[in-house]
């Protein structure tokens, strides 16, 4: 006798329910248990501020761990925010990557400039502009930020995104994440990584696979030099599709929440940034050189075409290309609640006045875009209100405490960045370095105790106008330290920590102040606790090593650094101070082992290369030293110091041909004296005479 159909269906329904519900119940149970026992981390961009509680949130220093190893140290701008907005205040969120964030110094970037301009144009209104930008992310990482930020009652989103779509997370030019999976799968993967269960699975995979990526140090753009993506690469189609989908979803989130948006295309440096790489038969640099020549000759139309071609054919795609900006325009035009600002056009062709290098903006570049954003944002924030005068750039500088000291710090930071690949491979490398060094020298010459005192007064006035600015408190503290006013510097550090969550940079600075005021034990306590809480902030190790060496606590230093190196074997910023400790302990062989380990990671790292060469020379191991120099040259032919050493070696050997080879590289790798150029010309003549 056959079973009744309804009973058979009920059995199948029960089985199906069991198949679906059992894993779900297990997952929920595991997730709740992991949270209960404190496993894992909160992956949202804004997290509750544990120090203040209530409705106060802070930017999450661990947000980027969804996309990058924690050791990279890539973090959002550090600030607090009350979820409950103050009455009468307009809240603006600036969203983007490093250019929007304001690298090299967010405190003088687009966000504070936009706020200053809006406040002056609408003096009877209150506005706060929050910086939500992060270095190295792209639209895949920005969408979750926007989704959460929409719940913090913003009155306006400002979008400045698009530079990292190829090289950022899941892009085909990324050196960190895997090849782009389908968008839906990617989003599901990110959701899973945001759960404690997903984080447990990720940790288990790392343990089983014995992966050490989690402890690599951030190498910046140098890490991407092999990840070329030429203009005809079919993978770019997926990049454009994903970017369009992500941007539209961001605008949809804002639109549904009733939040207007101002969306800018991305300005890049066409005129003074040579292509990073050419692939195949197309020579991107030839287009660039032609475009530059035509621009200087005043043939604007032909120059524009050549310069734009140079960017499109650049196979290291660190700059937003034409299609990215067209996607921004199309998406913005499809939303009535969105307003377009076309910075890509208004700042074309770029140049050194506006850009430090390829995309990061000088103070003047940030001002140019911030002013355009303010013109569009004002009527959206204050419909029907007439705008007052818009500040000139020098007036904005006074409002936000920007001085020549700040400008010098920016140029010094950027000069350190662009002394590495892929910048060393650009055809403009020599002139770029000459320009930067001339700028740094001129700015440095103007810094005297009297000038510093005047600068301190300007920054202090900026703090009076921006009493909530933790950044300006810290900036003034650093100036006070330069003036040896350690008491004032300490007061300003305390003011920073009243205004913003604690961060390693400020804590290390505080430890340095303790050391300078004869409080070494306090300095040690702060540094050790900072290492424990933020193990990937590199400066902690350098300052701690110097402190322990000065105090003669070498045995303790060796023990601690030995443990840290074992935990982070691929982190150069831990090995280098360990080498200093070993050297101070008269263990030169141990120090040499650390330098060698650093050079295995980056063969031209001068911090390890120079002391290792000195060690080899002392031991009369000249051929080993030469091998090290040649390996460094092979890795980076534009290492000026190494080229200089190679020239000297082959000059002493009387090898004119090889001397000339490395002398040419020396001439190309940085500013050189007229004497060196004459010496080079004499050697060329000598070689020519010998050939006859």
Secondary structure, 3 states (H helix, E strand, C coil): CCCCHHHHHHHHHHHHHHHHHHHHHHHHHHHHHHHHCCCCCCCCCEEECCCCCCCEEEECCCHHHHCCCHHHCCCCCCCEEECCCCCCEEEEEEEECHHHHCCCCHHHCHHHHHHHHHHHHCCCCEEEEEECCCCCCCHHHHHHHHHHHHHHCCCEEEEECCCCCCCCCCCCCCCCCCCCCCHHHHHHHHHHHCCHHHHHHHHHHHHHHCCCHHHCCCCHHHHHCCCCCCCCCCHHHHHHHHHHHHHHHHHHHHHHCCCEEEEECCCCCCCCCCCCCCCCCCCHHHHHHHHHHHHHCCCHHHHHHHHHHHHHHCCCCCCCCHHHHHHHHHHHHCCCCEEEECHHHHCCCCCCCCECCCCCECHHHHHHHHHHHHHHHHHHHCCCCCCCCCCCHHHHHHHHCCCHHHHHHHHHHHHHHCCCCCHHHCCCHHHHHHHHHHHHHHHHHCCCHHHHHHHHHHHHHHHHHCCCCHHHHHHHHHHHHHCCCHHHHHHHHHHHHHHCCCCHHHHHHHHHHHHHCCCHHHHHHHHHHHHHHCCCCCHHHHHHHHHHHHHCCHHHHHHHHHHHHHHCCCCHHHHHHHHHHHHHCCCHHHHHHHHHHHHHHCCCCHHHHHHHHHHHHHCCCHHHHHHHHHHHHHHCCCCHHHHHHHHHHHHHCCCHHHHHHHHHHHHHCCCCCHHHHHHHHHHHHHHHHHHC
